[in-house]
Amino acid sequence: MRITGDAGEIVSPVNTPAGFNIDIIDTEQQILNRTGDPIGTIAFATDTNDILILNTNGFDKWGSIEDST
């Protein structure tokens, strides 16, 4: 199923495809220094363009690898 709408149209979250929300947007160091965030918190590091997800042992980090081919 594909949901489309006109520019500027508000689409109900009930009808939108599954995805995720980024909870924190900050530098990587600021993200790593945070305390009290719930497990599963998703963060975007503005200085490294990496996604970090909080688990029981700290943050897991995902970045991109550019394919030179």
PDB file of N, CA, C, O and CB in Angstrom:
ATOM      1  N   MET A   1       0.835  -1.178   0.000  1.00  0.00           N
ATOM      2  CA  MET A   1       0.000   0.000   0.000  1.00  0.00           C
ATOM      3  C   MET A   1       0.875   1.233   0.000  1.00  0.00           C
ATOM      4  O   MET A   1       1.823   1.317   0.781  1.00  0.00           O
ATOM      5  CB  MET A   1      -0.948   0.002   1.201  1.00  0.00           C
ATOM      6  N   ARG A   2       0.583   2.176  -0.844  1.00  0.00           N
ATOM      7  CA  ARG A   2       1.329   3.430  -0.908  1.00  0.00           C
ATOM      8  C   ARG A   2       0.366   4.566  -0.581  1.00  0.00           C
ATOM      9  O   ARG A   2      -0.734   4.646  -1.126  1.00  0.00           O
ATOM     10  CB  ARG A   2       1.992   3.634  -2.318  1.00  0.00           C
ATOM     11  N   ILE A   3       0.804   5.438   0.317  1.00  0.00           N
ATOM     12  CA  ILE A   3      -0.013   6.570   0.711  1.00  0.00           C
ATOM     13  C   ILE A   3       0.616   7.829   0.148  1.00  0.00           C
ATOM     14  O   ILE A   3       1.793   8.099   0.388  1.00  0.00           O
ATOM     15  CB  ILE A   3      -0.157   6.657   2.254  1.00  0.00           C
ATOM     16  N   THR A   4      -0.147   8.588  -0.588  1.00  0.00           N
ATOM     17  CA  THR A   4       0.366   9.836  -1.145  1.00  0.00           C
ATOM     18  C   THR A   4      -0.593  10.958  -0.803  1.00  0.00           C
ATOM     19  O   THR A   4      -1.750  10.720  -0.456  1.00  0.00           O
ATOM     20  CB  THR A   4       0.563   9.730  -2.678  1.00  0.00           C
ATOM     21  N   GLY A   5      -0.106  12.165  -0.902  1.00  0.00           N
ATOM     22  CA  GLY A   5      -0.947  13.327  -0.647  1.00  0.00           C
ATOM     23  C   GLY A   5      -0.398  14.519  -1.385  1.00  0.00           C
ATOM     24  O   GLY A   5       0.716  14.494  -1.907  1.00  0.00           O
ATOM     25  N   ASP A   6      -1.193  15.558  -1.420  1.00  0.00           N
ATOM     26  CA  ASP A   6      -0.762  16.798  -2.060  1.00  0.00           C
ATOM     27  C   ASP A   6       0.216  17.526  -1.156  1.00  0.00           C
ATOM     28  O   ASP A   6       0.218  17.313   0.057  1.00  0.00           O
ATOM     29  CB  ASP A   6      -1.971  17.702  -2.389  1.00  0.00           C
ATOM     30  N   ALA A   7       1.045  18.380  -1.733  1.00  0.00           N
ATOM     31  CA  ALA A   7       2.002  19.164  -0.967  1.00  0.00           C
ATOM     32  C   ALA A   7       1.267  19.943   0.112  1.00  0.00           C
ATOM     33  O   ALA A   7       0.258  20.596  -0.155  1.00  0.00           O
ATOM     34  CB  ALA A   7       2.798  20.118  -1.886  1.00  0.00           C
ATOM     35  N   GLY A   8       1.781  19.869   1.329  1.00  0.00           N
ATOM     36  CA  GLY A   8       1.194  20.579   2.444  1.00  0.00           C
ATOM     37  C   GLY A   8       0.062  19.841   3.131  1.00  0.00           C
ATOM     38  O   GLY A   8      -0.439  20.302   4.156  1.00  0.00           O
ATOM     39  N   GLU A   9      -0.349  18.707   2.590  1.00  0.00           N
ATOM     40  CA  GLU A   9      -1.431  17.945   3.191  1.00  0.00           C
ATOM     41  C   GLU A   9      -0.932  17.243   4.453  1.00  0.00           C
ATOM     42  O   GLU A   9       0.164  16.682   4.467  1.00  0.00           O
ATOM     43  CB  GLU A   9      -2.002  16.920   2.187  1.00  0.00           C
ATOM     44  N   ILE A  10      -1.726  17.276   5.492  1.00  0.00           N
ATOM     45  CA  ILE A  10      -1.386  16.568   6.716  1.00  0.00           C
ATOM     46  C   ILE A  10      -1.961  15.167   6.613  1.00  0.00           C
ATOM     47  O   ILE A  10      -3.162  14.995   6.405  1.00  0.00           O
ATOM     48  CB  ILE A  10      -1.924  17.314   7.982  1.00  0.00           C
ATOM     49  N   VAL A  11      -1.096  14.159   6.760  1.00  0.00           N
ATOM     50  CA  VAL A  11      -1.521  12.768   6.680  1.00  0.00           C
ATOM     51  C   VAL A  11      -1.546  12.217   8.091  1.00  0.00           C
ATOM     52  O   VAL A  11      -0.580  12.372   8.838  1.00  0.00           O
ATOM     53  CB  VAL A  11      -0.580  11.926   5.756  1.00  0.00           C
ATOM     54  N   SER A  12      -2.621  11.588   8.453  1.00  0.00           N
ATOM     55  CA  SER A  12      -2.773  11.027   9.795  1.00  0.00           C
ATOM     56  C   SER A  12      -1.697   9.982  10.054  1.00  0.00           C
ATOM     57  O   SER A  12      -1.427   9.157   9.181  1.00  0.00           O
ATOM     58  CB  SER A  12      -4.175  10.409   9.973  1.00  0.00           C
ATOM     59  N   PRO A  13      -1.065   9.995  11.252  1.00  0.00           N
ATOM     60  CA  PRO A  13      -0.055   8.978  11.577  1.00  0.00           C
ATOM     61  C   PRO A  13      -0.591   7.558  11.476  1.00  0.00           C
ATOM     62  O   PRO A  13       0.178   6.624  11.249  1.00  0.00           O
ATOM     63  CB  PRO A  13       0.481   9.211  12.971  1.00  0.00           C
ATOM     64  N   VAL A  14      -1.886   7.382  11.638  1.00  0.00           N
ATOM     65  CA  VAL A  14      -2.483   6.056  11.540  1.00  0.00           C
ATOM     66  C   VAL A  14      -2.327   5.517  10.125  1.00  0.00           C
ATOM     67  O   VAL A  14      -2.221   4.307   9.928  1.00  0.00           O
ATOM     68  CB  VAL A  14      -3.970   6.095  11.942  1.00  0.00           C
ATOM     69  N   ASN A  15      -2.314   6.407   9.144  1.00  0.00           N
ATOM     70  CA  ASN A  15      -2.264   5.995   7.744  1.00  0.00           C
ATOM     71  C   ASN A  15      -0.882   6.100   7.120  1.00  0.00           C
ATOM     72  O   ASN A  15      -0.736   5.819   5.930  1.00  0.00           O
ATOM     73  CB  ASN A  15      -3.220   6.814   6.951  1.00  0.00           C
ATOM     74  N   THR A  16       0.135   6.493   7.871  1.00  0.00           N
ATOM     75  CA  THR A  16       1.462   6.633   7.299  1.00  0.00           C
ATOM     76  C   THR A  16       2.240   5.336   7.438  1.00  0.00           C
ATOM     77  O   THR A  16       1.986   4.560   8.359  1.00  0.00           O
ATOM     78  CB  THR A  16       2.217   7.781   7.966  1.00  0.00           C
ATOM     79  N   PRO A  17       3.191   5.088   6.532  1.00  0.00           N
ATOM     80  CA  PRO A  17       4.003   3.882   6.619  1.00  0.00           C
ATOM     81  C   PRO A  17       4.838   3.876   7.905  1.00  0.00           C
ATOM     82  O   PRO A  17       5.142   4.927   8.469  1.00  0.00           O
ATOM     83  CB  PRO A  17       4.916   3.768   5.389  1.00  0.00           C
ATOM     84  N   ALA A  18       5.198   2.681   8.350  1.00  0.00           N
ATOM     85  CA  ALA A  18       6.020   2.548   9.553  1.00  0.00           C
ATOM     86  C   ALA A  18       7.377   3.199   9.341  1.00  0.00           C
ATOM     87  O   ALA A  18       7.880   3.238   8.218  1.00  0.00           O
ATOM     88  CB  ALA A  18       6.193   1.068   9.934  1.00  0.00           C
ATOM     89  N   GLY A  19       7.963   3.700  10.393  1.00  0.00           N
ATOM     90  CA  GLY A  19       9.265   4.350  10.328  1.00  0.00           C
ATOM     91  C   GLY A  19       9.778   4.561  11.734  1.00  0.00           C
ATOM     92  O   GLY A  19       9.447   3.800  12.643  1.00  0.00           O
ATOM     93  N   PHE A  20      10.578   5.580  11.915  1.00  0.00           N
ATOM     94  CA  PHE A  20      11.063   5.894  13.248  1.00  0.00           C
ATOM     95  C   PHE A  20      11.221   7.392  13.382  1.00  0.00           C
ATOM     96  O   PHE A  20      11.299   8.118  12.390  1.00  0.00           O
ATOM     97  CB  PHE A  20      12.394   5.179  13.538  1.00  0.00           C
ATOM     98  N   ASN A  21      11.265   7.843  14.625  1.00  0.00           N
ATOM     99  CA  ASN A  21      11.463   9.257  14.923  1.00  0.00           C
ATOM    100  C   ASN A  21      12.828   9.450  15.547  1.00  0.00           C
ATOM    101  O   ASN A  21      13.262   8.642  16.369  1.00  0.00           O
ATOM    102  CB  ASN A  21      10.356   9.790  15.858  1.00  0.00           C
ATOM    103  N   ILE A  22      13.505  10.512  15.162  1.00  0.00           N
ATOM    104  CA  ILE A  22      14.769  10.870  15.793  1.00  0.00           C
ATOM    105  C   ILE A  22      14.424  11.735  16.999  1.00  0.00           C
ATOM    106  O   ILE A  22      13.812  12.796  16.870  1.00  0.00           O
ATOM    107  CB  ILE A  22      15.741  11.621  14.790  1.00  0.00           C
ATOM    108  N   ASP A  23      14.833  11.254  18.186  1.00  0.00           N
ATOM    109  CA  ASP A  23      14.491  11.920  19.435  1.00  0.00           C
ATOM    110  C   ASP A  23      15.446  13.055  19.777  1.00  0.00           C
ATOM    111  O   ASP A  23      15.033  14.037  20.393  1.00  0.00           O
ATOM    112  CB  ASP A  23      14.475  10.920  20.556  1.00  0.00           C
ATOM    113  N   ILE A  24      16.720  12.944  19.389  1.00  0.00           N
ATOM    114  CA  ILE A  24      17.748  13.909  19.769  1.00  0.00           C
ATOM    115  C   ILE A  24      18.546  14.285  18.527  1.00  0.00           C
ATOM    116  O   ILE A  24      18.928  13.413  17.747  1.00  0.00           O
ATOM    117  CB  ILE A  24      18.682  13.334  20.880  1.00  0.00           C
ATOM    118  N   ILE A  25      18.797  15.563  18.340  1.00  0.00           N
ATOM    119  CA  ILE A  25      19.680  16.041  17.289  1.00  0.00           C
ATOM    120  C   ILE A  25      20.703  16.942  17.966  1.00  0.00           C
ATOM    121  O   ILE A  25      20.367  18.016  18.466  1.00  0.00           O
ATOM    122  CB  ILE A  25      18.888  16.801  16.148  1.00  0.00           C
ATOM    123  N   ASP A  26      21.963  16.490  17.975  1.00  0.00           N
ATOM    124  CA  ASP A  26      23.025  17.208  18.685  1.00  0.00           C
ATOM    125  C   ASP A  26      24.359  16.672  18.195  1.00  0.00           C
ATOM    126  O   ASP A  26      24.390  15.790  17.337  1.00  0.00           O
ATOM    127  CB  ASP A  26      22.890  17.050  20.242  1.00  0.00           C
ATOM    128  N   THR A  27      25.466  17.190  18.725  1.00  0.00           N
ATOM    129  CA  THR A  27      26.772  16.630  18.378  1.00  0.00           C
ATOM    130  C   THR A  27      26.922  15.265  19.041  1.00  0.00           C
ATOM    131  O   THR A  27      26.261  14.970  20.037  1.00  0.00           O
ATOM    132  CB  THR A  27      27.925  17.586  18.812  1.00  0.00           C
ATOM    133  N   GLU A  28      27.791  14.445  18.482  1.00  0.00           N
ATOM    134  CA  GLU A  28      27.970  13.096  19.023  1.00  0.00           C
ATOM    135  C   GLU A  28      28.404  13.132  20.488  1.00  0.00           C
ATOM    136  O   GLU A  28      27.897  12.362  21.303  1.00  0.00           O
ATOM    137  CB  GLU A  28      28.999  12.326  18.192  1.00  0.00           C
ATOM    138  N   GLN A  29      29.327  14.008  20.820  1.00  0.00           N
ATOM    139  CA  GLN A  29      29.808  14.072  22.200  1.00  0.00           C
ATOM    140  C   GLN A  29      28.684  14.457  23.160  1.00  0.00           C
ATOM    141  O   GLN A  29      28.569  13.885  24.245  1.00  0.00           O
ATOM    142  CB  GLN A  29      30.963  15.073  22.315  1.00  0.00           C
ATOM    143  N   GLN A  30      27.869  15.408  22.771  1.00  0.00           N
ATOM    144  CA  GLN A  30      26.741  15.808  23.615  1.00  0.00           C
ATOM    145  C   GLN A  30      25.764  14.649  23.794  1.00  0.00           C
ATOM    146  O   GLN A  30      25.233  14.446  24.886  1.00  0.00           O
ATOM    147  CB  GLN A  30      26.017  17.025  23.009  1.00  0.00           C
ATOM    148  N   ILE A  31      25.527  13.896  22.737  1.00  0.00           N
ATOM    149  CA  ILE A  31      24.630  12.741  22.813  1.00  0.00           C
ATOM    150  C   ILE A  31      25.202  11.699  23.765  1.00  0.00           C
ATOM    151  O   ILE A  31      24.490  11.173  24.619  1.00  0.00           O
ATOM    152  CB  ILE A  31      24.404  12.127  21.413  1.00  0.00           C
ATOM    153  N   LEU A  32      26.489  11.403  23.614  1.00  0.00           N
ATOM    154  CA  LEU A  32      27.121  10.383  24.462  1.00  0.00           C
ATOM    155  C   LEU A  32      27.194  10.806  25.922  1.00  0.00           C
ATOM    156  O   LEU A  32      27.253   9.946  26.802  1.00  0.00           O
ATOM    157  CB  LEU A  32      28.516  10.076  23.955  1.00  0.00           C
ATOM    158  N   ASN A  33      27.193  12.093  26.202  1.00  0.00           N
ATOM    159  CA  ASN A  33      27.244  12.599  27.573  1.00  0.00           C
ATOM    160  C   ASN A  33      25.883  12.630  28.262  1.00  0.00           C
ATOM    161  O   ASN A  33      25.811  12.859  29.470  1.00  0.00           O
ATOM    162  CB  ASN A  33      27.831  13.977  27.576  1.00  0.00           C
ATOM    163  N   ARG A  34      24.807  12.405  27.517  1.00  0.00           N
ATOM    164  CA  ARG A  34      23.461  12.474  28.085  1.00  0.00           C
ATOM    165  C   ARG A  34      23.224  11.332  29.075  1.00  0.00           C
ATOM    166  O   ARG A  34      23.818  10.259  28.962  1.00  0.00           O
ATOM    167  CB  ARG A  34      22.406  12.433  26.967  1.00  0.00           C
ATOM    168  N   THR A  35      22.357  11.583  30.030  1.00  0.00           N
ATOM    169  CA  THR A  35      21.922  10.546  30.972  1.00  0.00           C
ATOM    170  C   THR A  35      20.409  10.621  31.105  1.00  0.00           C
ATOM    171  O   THR A  35      19.803  11.662  30.852  1.00  0.00           O
ATOM    172  CB  THR A  35      22.613  10.714  32.367  1.00  0.00           C
ATOM    173  N   GLY A  36      19.810   9.512  31.502  1.00  0.00           N
ATOM    174  CA  GLY A  36      18.383   9.492  31.785  1.00  0.00           C
ATOM    175  C   GLY A  36      17.471   9.240  30.604  1.00  0.00           C
ATOM    176  O   GLY A  36      16.251   9.227  30.765  1.00  0.00           O
ATOM    177  N   ASP A  37      18.036   9.035  29.406  1.00  0.00           N
ATOM    178  CA  ASP A  37      17.193   8.744  28.245  1.00  0.00           C
ATOM    179  C   ASP A  37      16.741   7.287  28.297  1.00  0.00           C
ATOM    180  O   ASP A  37      17.495   6.425  28.748  1.00  0.00           O
ATOM    181  CB  ASP A  37      17.954   9.035  26.918  1.00  0.00           C
ATOM    182  N   PRO A  38      15.520   6.999  27.841  1.00  0.00           N
ATOM    183  CA  PRO A  38      15.033   5.618  27.851  1.00  0.00           C
ATOM    184  C   PRO A  38      15.718   4.759  26.782  1.00  0.00           C
ATOM    185  O   PRO A  38      16.157   5.269  25.751  1.00  0.00           O
ATOM    186  CB  PRO A  38      13.520   5.598  27.640  1.00  0.00           C
ATOM    187  N   ILE A  39      15.800   3.471  27.037  1.00  0.00           N
ATOM    188  CA  ILE A  39      16.326   2.517  26.058  1.00  0.00           C
ATOM    189  C   ILE A  39      15.516   2.671  24.771  1.00  0.00           C
ATOM    190  O   ILE A  39      14.291   2.787  24.812  1.00  0.00           O
ATOM    191  CB  ILE A  39      16.260   1.037  26.601  1.00  0.00           C
ATOM    192  N   GLY A  40      16.198   2.671  23.646  1.00  0.00           N
ATOM    193  CA  GLY A  40      15.540   2.825  22.354  1.00  0.00           C
ATOM    194  C   GLY A  40      15.565   4.244  21.824  1.00  0.00           C
ATOM    195  O   GLY A  40      15.113   4.493  20.707  1.00  0.00           O
ATOM    196  N   THR A  41      16.089   5.184  22.611  1.00  0.00           N
ATOM    197  CA  THR A  41      16.205   6.563  22.153  1.00  0.00           C
ATOM    198  C   THR A  41      17.068   6.608  20.892  1.00  0.00           C
ATOM    199  O   THR A  41      18.136   5.999  20.846  1.00  0.00           O
ATOM    200  CB  THR A  41      16.807   7.467  23.264  1.00  0.00           C
ATOM    201  N   ILE A  42      16.607   7.323  19.881  1.00  0.00           N
ATOM    202  CA  ILE A  42      17.333   7.452  18.622  1.00  0.00           C
ATOM    203  C   ILE A  42      17.858   8.873  18.514  1.00  0.00           C
ATOM    204  O   ILE A  42      17.119   9.835  18.722  1.00  0.00           O
ATOM    205  CB  ILE A  42      16.427   7.096  17.402  1.00  0.00           C
ATOM    206  N   ALA A  43      19.144   9.000  18.187  1.00  0.00           N
ATOM    207  CA  ALA A  43      19.779  10.311  18.094  1.00  0.00           C
ATOM    208  C   ALA A  43      20.517  10.448  16.765  1.00  0.00           C
ATOM    209  O   ALA A  43      20.991   9.464  16.197  1.00  0.00           O
ATOM    210  CB  ALA A  43      20.748  10.531  19.273  1.00  0.00           C
ATOM    211  N   PHE A  44      20.604  11.681  16.285  1.00  0.00           N
ATOM    212  CA  PHE A  44      21.370  11.997  15.084  1.00  0.00           C
ATOM    213  C   PHE A  44      22.490  12.943  15.474  1.00  0.00           C
ATOM    214  O   PHE A  44      22.246  14.015  16.027  1.00  0.00           O
ATOM    215  CB  PHE A  44      20.466  12.623  13.974  1.00  0.00           C
ATOM    216  N   ALA A  45      23.732  12.536  15.178  1.00  0.00           N
ATOM    217  CA  ALA A  45      24.906  13.356  15.490  1.00  0.00           C
ATOM    218  C   ALA A  45      25.169  14.299  14.325  1.00  0.00           C
ATOM    219  O   ALA A  45      25.503  13.861  13.224  1.00  0.00           O
ATOM    220  CB  ALA A  45      26.160  12.467  15.777  1.00  0.00           C
ATOM    221  N   THR A  46      25.017  15.586  14.572  1.00  0.00           N
ATOM    222  CA  THR A  46      25.144  16.574  13.507  1.00  0.00           C
ATOM    223  C   THR A  46      26.567  16.736  13.009  1.00  0.00           C
ATOM    224  O   THR A  46      26.776  17.175  11.878  1.00  0.00           O
ATOM    225  CB  THR A  46      24.634  17.894  13.978  1.00  0.00           C
ATOM    226  N   ASP A  47      27.553  16.390  13.831  1.00  0.00           N
ATOM    227  CA  ASP A  47      28.946  16.561  13.412  1.00  0.00           C
ATOM    228  C   ASP A  47      29.494  15.360  12.651  1.00  0.00           C
ATOM    229  O   ASP A  47      30.462  15.498  11.903  1.00  0.00           O
ATOM    230  CB  ASP A  47      29.810  16.824  14.616  1.00  0.00           C
ATOM    231  N   THR A  48      28.892  14.181  12.828  1.00  0.00           N
ATOM    232  CA  THR A  48      29.380  12.976  12.154  1.00  0.00           C
ATOM    233  C   THR A  48      28.367  12.387  11.177  1.00  0.00           C
ATOM    234  O   THR A  48      28.697  11.485  10.407  1.00  0.00           O
ATOM    235  CB  THR A  48      29.750  11.933  13.178  1.00  0.00           C
ATOM    236  N   ASN A  49      27.126  12.899  11.207  1.00  0.00           N
ATOM    237  CA  ASN A  49      26.024  12.363  10.403  1.00  0.00           C
ATOM    238  C   ASN A  49      25.730  10.904  10.715  1.00  0.00           C
ATOM    239  O   ASN A  49      25.240  10.175   9.853  1.00  0.00           O
ATOM    240  CB  ASN A  49      26.339  12.508   8.933  1.00  0.00           C
ATOM    241  N   ASP A  50      26.021  10.470  11.937  1.00  0.00           N
ATOM    242  CA  ASP A  50      25.748   9.100  12.370  1.00  0.00           C
ATOM    243  C   ASP A  50      24.435   9.053  13.147  1.00  0.00           C
ATOM    244  O   ASP A  50      24.022  10.038  13.758  1.00  0.00           O
ATOM    245  CB  ASP A  50      26.910   8.556  13.237  1.00  0.00           C
ATOM    246  N   ILE A  51      23.793   7.897  13.110  1.00  0.00           N
ATOM    247  CA  ILE A  51      22.607   7.614  13.915  1.00  0.00           C
ATOM    248  C   ILE A  51      23.072   6.806  15.125  1.00  0.00           C
ATOM    249  O   ILE A  51      23.838   5.853  14.982  1.00  0.00           O
ATOM    250  CB  ILE A  51      21.503   6.835  13.083  1.00  0.00           C
ATOM    251  N   LEU A  52      22.612   7.185  16.306  1.00  0.00           N
ATOM    252  CA  LEU A  52      22.959   6.469  17.530  1.00  0.00           C
ATOM    253  C   LEU A  52      21.666   6.010  18.195  1.00  0.00           C
ATOM    254  O   LEU A  52      20.705   6.774  18.283  1.00  0.00           O
ATOM    255  CB  LEU A  52      23.805   7.367  18.497  1.00  0.00           C
ATOM    256  N   ILE A  53      21.642   4.760  18.664  1.00  0.00           N
ATOM    257  CA  ILE A  53      20.470   4.212  19.335  1.00  0.00           C
ATOM    258  C   ILE A  53      20.902   3.684  20.692  1.00  0.00           C
ATOM    259  O   ILE A  53      21.825   2.877  20.789  1.00  0.00           O
ATOM    260  CB  ILE A  53      19.797   3.090  18.485  1.00  0.00           C
ATOM    261  N   LEU A  54      20.229   4.146  21.735  1.00  0.00           N
ATOM    262  CA  LEU A  54      20.580   3.768  23.098  1.00  0.00           C
ATOM    263  C   LEU A  54      20.087   2.373  23.417  1.00  0.00           C
ATOM    264  O   LEU A  54      18.914   2.056  23.220  1.00  0.00           O
ATOM    265  CB  LEU A  54      20.008   4.765  24.093  1.00  0.00           C
ATOM    266  N   ASN A  55      20.997   1.533  23.916  1.00  0.00           N
ATOM    267  CA  ASN A  55      20.629   0.202  24.399  1.00  0.00           C
ATOM    268  C   ASN A  55      21.101   0.069  25.847  1.00  0.00           C
ATOM    269  O   ASN A  55      21.495   1.061  26.460  1.00  0.00           O
ATOM    270  CB  ASN A  55      21.251  -0.926  23.495  1.00  0.00           C
ATOM    271  N   THR A  56      21.066  -1.118  26.387  1.00  0.00           N
ATOM    272  CA  THR A  56      21.425  -1.305  27.797  1.00  0.00           C
ATOM    273  C   THR A  56      22.904  -1.070  28.068  1.00  0.00           C
ATOM    274  O   THR A  56      23.278  -0.831  29.216  1.00  0.00           O
ATOM    275  CB  THR A  56      21.052  -2.697  28.240  1.00  0.00           C
ATOM    276  N   ASN A  57      23.753  -1.130  27.050  1.00  0.00           N
ATOM    277  CA  ASN A  57      25.196  -0.947  27.226  1.00  0.00           C
ATOM    278  C   ASN A  57      25.703   0.391  26.699  1.00  0.00           C
ATOM    279  O   ASN A  57      26.913   0.575  26.562  1.00  0.00           O
ATOM    280  CB  ASN A  57      25.935  -2.062  26.540  1.00  0.00           C
ATOM    281  N   GLY A  58      24.822   1.311  26.405  1.00  0.00           N
ATOM    282  CA  GLY A  58      25.230   2.594  25.832  1.00  0.00           C
ATOM    283  C   GLY A  58      24.641   2.747  24.445  1.00  0.00           C
ATOM    284  O   GLY A  58      23.637   2.116  24.113  1.00  0.00           O
ATOM    285  N   PHE A  59      25.265   3.584  23.640  1.00  0.00           N
ATOM    286  CA  PHE A  59      24.748   3.860  22.295  1.00  0.00           C
ATOM    287  C   PHE A  59      25.414   2.959  21.255  1.00  0.00           C
ATOM    288  O   PHE A  59      26.636   2.807  21.243  1.00  0.00           O
ATOM    289  CB  PHE A  59      24.966   5.339  21.930  1.00  0.00           C
ATOM    290  N   ASP A  60      24.596   2.366  20.383  1.00  0.00           N
ATOM    291  CA  ASP A  60      25.096   1.732  19.165  1.00  0.00           C
ATOM    292  C   ASP A  60      25.127   2.818  18.102  1.00  0.00           C
ATOM    293  O   ASP A  60      24.275   3.706  18.087  1.00  0.00           O
ATOM    294  CB  ASP A  60      24.201   0.498  18.719  1.00  0.00           C
ATOM    295  N   LYS A  61      26.117   2.743  17.209  1.00  0.00           N
ATOM    296  CA  LYS A  61      26.327   3.800  16.227  1.00  0.00           C
ATOM    297  C   LYS A  61      26.257   3.243  14.817  1.00  0.00           C
ATOM    298  O   LYS A  61      26.860   2.213  14.515  1.00  0.00           O
ATOM    299  CB  LYS A  61      27.671   4.488  16.456  1.00  0.00           C
ATOM    300  N   TRP A  62      25.514   3.932  13.951  1.00  0.00           N
ATOM    301  CA  TRP A  62      25.427   3.587  12.549  1.00  0.00           C
ATOM    302  C   TRP A  62      25.816   4.795  11.722  1.00  0.00           C
ATOM    303  O   TRP A  62      25.387   5.916  11.999  1.00  0.00           O
ATOM    304  CB  TRP A  62      24.014   3.098  12.183  1.00  0.00           C
ATOM    305  N   GLY A  63      26.624   4.564  10.714  1.00  0.00           N
ATOM    306  CA  GLY A  63      27.028   5.625   9.803  1.00  0.00           C
ATOM    307  C   GLY A  63      26.827   5.160   8.383  1.00  0.00           C
ATOM    308  O   GLY A  63      26.286   4.080   8.147  1.00  0.00           O
ATOM    309  N   SER A  64      27.251   5.954   7.452  1.00  0.00           N
ATOM    310  CA  SER A  64      27.122   5.566   6.054  1.00  0.00           C
ATOM    311  C   SER A  64      28.493   5.294   5.472  1.00  0.00           C
ATOM    312  O   SER A  64      29.501   5.865   5.889  1.00  0.00           O
ATOM    313  CB  SER A  64      26.397   6.655   5.244  1.00  0.00           C
ATOM    314  N   ILE A  65      28.496   4.408   4.499  1.00  0.00           N
ATOM    315  CA  ILE A  65      29.715   4.102   3.760  1.00  0.00           C
ATOM    316  C   ILE A  65      29.405   4.389   2.305  1.00  0.00           C
ATOM    317  O   ILE A  65      28.472   3.824   1.734  1.00  0.00           O
ATOM    318  CB  ILE A  65      30.192   2.606   3.978  1.00  0.00           C
ATOM    319  N   GLU A  66      30.187   5.265   1.713  1.00  0.00           N
ATOM    320  CA  GLU A  66      29.949   5.596   0.319  1.00  0.00           C
ATOM    321  C   GLU A  66      30.618   4.573  -0.584  1.00  0.00           C
ATOM    322  O   GLU A  66      31.776   4.204  -0.389  1.00  0.00           O
ATOM    323  CB  GLU A  66      30.457   7.005   0.002  1.00  0.00           C
ATOM    324  N   ASP A  67      29.871   4.132  -1.563  1.00  0.00           N
ATOM    325  CA  ASP A  67      30.368   3.175  -2.539  1.00  0.00           C
ATOM    326  C   ASP A  67      31.051   3.951  -3.656  1.00  0.00           C
ATOM    327  O   ASP A  67      30.431   4.804  -4.290  1.00  0.00           O
ATOM    328  CB  ASP A  67      29.217   2.278  -3.094  1.00  0.00           C
ATOM    329  N   SER A  68      32.323   3.658  -3.899  1.00  0.00           N
ATOM    330  CA  SER A  68      33.086   4.401  -4.902  1.00  0.00           C
ATOM    331  C   SER A  68      32.916   3.842  -6.316  1.00  0.00           C
ATOM    332  O   SER A  68      33.535   4.339  -7.257  1.00  0.00           O
ATOM    333  CB  SER A  68      34.551   4.398  -4.531  1.00  0.00           C
ATOM    334  N   THR A  69      32.078   2.807  -6.470  1.00  0.00           N
ATOM    335  CA  THR A  69      31.897   2.241  -7.808  1.00  0.00           C
ATOM    336  C   THR A  69      30.772   2.876  -8.555  1.00  0.00           C
ATOM    337  O   THR A  69      30.500   2.503  -9.696  1.00  0.00           O
ATOM    338  CB  THR A  69      31.661   0.777  -7.725  1.00  0.00           C
TER     339      THR A  69
END
